[in-house]
Amino acid sequence: MPEQELLGAQYDCCPGAHHCPGGSFDWMPSGTPAWLFRDTGLAKGARVARLIHGEYDRVYRNVPEPPRVTLVAHTPMPCGSFPMEQDSTFYIAPSGGGVFDAGDETFTCALGPTPPNGRCASGRSDPRIERVVLNLLTAMLQRHFS
């Protein structure tokens, strides 16, 4: 089974990091679901600078996906001559649990730096992403997604 059936999106990667100018892209939220972006200042058209880097997920339209999956963010990425895109998704599973796919291996870097040799050693927290994660965890713990 493709991972998209479970996560809502699946692995992709810019073919050769040397094709990607700067190697990082702005994360472009959709603003939906509204409860996820409450008190963040993020809405459709906003950008979180250089949040997407390296490996990422995207929604493949020719691959089955969970019912009612929501596109939380969609970031077009011009990787050289390869038009790529990154997606973050959310849906409510039949069990009632929420499934969130940040869609990027460095999304957590916006939560703050890691130890000196860690992936996010030079990272800075972004209060907007911190709030997205707080909203997400609160909703998941309460199983209340509205």
N, C-alpha and C positions, 0 to 999 in steps of 0.2 A: 504494500500500500504506500502511496506517496505521502511524505510527511505533511503535505499541505492539507490532507484530509483530517489530520489531528491538530496542526498548528494554525491553519488558516493561510499560510504562505510557506514557501520552502526555499532552500539554499540556492544562491546564485553568487557570482563573483565577477568583477570586472576582469576580462581576460588579460592578465598581465598588468600588475600595478603600474608599470611604466606608461601605460596608456591613459591613466587617470591623472589629469593635472592636479597637483597638490595631494592627490590621494584621498582627500576628504571632501564631503559634500554636506550641505545644509539639510537638516531633517525638516520636512515640510508637513506639518500636521493638517489634518482635515477639519478639526474642530468637532468631530463626532466620534463617539457619543459625547454629548454635552457634559454629562456628569464627570467624565474622565478629565476634561479640561477646565472644570470649575476652579476659579481662583488662580489660574495659571497665567492669564494674559495671552494665552495661545489660542489662535483661531485659524480658520482657513486663510491662507496667504501669509501667515507668520513663518518665520524660519528660526531654527536653532542652529547656529553657526557650527560648521565642521563636525557634526555629531556622527555622520555616517563615514565609516572608514573600514576598508578591508572587506571581509566577507559579510554578506547581508542576505536577507530573504526578500522574496517578491512573490506576488500572486501570479500564477500561471493560469490564464483563462481556459486552457485546454486540459486542465487537471481538476478532478473533483475537489470541492472545498466544503467545509461544514455549512449547514444551513444558517442563514442570517449572519454570515461573517461581515464585520464592519471594517472598512478601510480607515484605520486610525491616522495613518500618514502615507503619503505617496511622494516619492522623491525621484524625479527624472535625473539621470546622471549621464552626461555625455562622455563616455570613456573612449576617447579617440574616435574611431569610426564605428564604435559599437554603441548604439543607443540602449542604455541599460536603465533599470529603475529599481528602487528599493521600496518595500511596503512594510508597514506595521499593521497588525490586525488584532481584532478582539471579537469573540463570540461567546454566547452562553451555551454550554454543553447540555445534553439531555438530562444530566444529573443535577443541573442547576448551578454548577460551578462555572466560573469565568475562565476563559482561556485567552491569554494575552501573548502575542508574539511581537517583541520589540523590533525584530527584524534586522538587528545589527549587532555584531559582536562587541562594539564599543559603546553601546547605549548606556551601560552602567557607569562609564567614565564620567557622565554628567552628574553622578551622585557624589563625586569627590575623588581625590587621589588615593592610590593604593600604595603599598610599601615601595621603597626606592626602585626595586627591579621589576615591579608589577607593570601590567599593560597600561595602567592609567597613572603612572608615577607623576607625570607632569600635568595631569588633569585638574580641572577646576570644576567645582560643583556649579550646577545651573539650578537656581531655585525654582524655575518653571518645571523642569524635569523632575526635581525632587517632589514637587506638588502633584505631578501626574502620577508618580509612583505611590505617593501617599493616598491619593484618591482611589487608585487601583486596588491597593492592599486593603483599604477600608471597605470598599465595595465587595471584595472577595470574601473578607472575613464575615461581613454581614449578609452576604448573598443578596445584596440589594443593589441592582444596577439601574438606577434612574436618577 
